């Protein structure tokens, strides 16, 4: 983040919270935007700017789906037994997931019963 961005944020926004990924969320100090009727909301990412680093509860706040500011905590809070911590998109990284047929894993996958078999005119069955 450069100096001009820091100055703009200091003058025009107030901090409303921070998530467990270290991203900081702001709301405009100015009057509501007449085009949409809302205060402008924004996020400053910690580290690389990657939209998938925004947890679901903050995503809904950023996109005006909710006016309730999520709990400002760096600690991950489990809501239910199946609720998992948000992780960013890992595509293009060394720890990305590669299926068995991917070129990085040999490019060959196991055959399955639903694989396509091309039509062969020499294999005509009698009727």
Buried (B, 14 or more C-beta within 10 A) or exposed (E): EEEEEEEEBEEEBEEBBBBBBEBBBBBBEEEEEEEEEEBBBEBBBEEEEEEEBBBEBBBBBBEEEEEEBBEEEEEEEEEEEEEEEBEBEEEEEEEEEEEEEEEEEEEEEEEEEEEEEEEEEEEEEEE
